[in-house]
């Protein structure tokens, strides 16, 4: 079993920054993908970014490229999402997720096996 716990959300003004963290516990794997998704009210959950735990391969949604950066701390089993130049349209609940069966970096929720509880990010204009 795997548990994922997000933290770091909050309220920030447009143009500001936040760093989200997702700590993993339970089983550990050397070849899997950690991803971040977000869901705004009335919208579907959408892909934000993902990273392959070993090797560091990353992938970003076009809407966040150049503004967000995903990284890992292997010793702490934690994945981070550094969010800079935040915009009001980034407002959403942000979820981290784990894909145990890496073939390619997945960009749909169905490809991920475990989910955190979510953390709210609100960007004011």
Buried (B, 14 or more C-beta within 10 A) or exposed (E): EBEBBBEBBEEBEEEBEBBBBBBBEEEEBEEBBBBBBBBBEEEEBBBBBBBBBEEEEBBBBEBBEEBBBBBBEEEEBBBBBBBBEBBEEBBBBBBBBBBEEBEEBBBEBEBBEBBBEBBEBBBEE
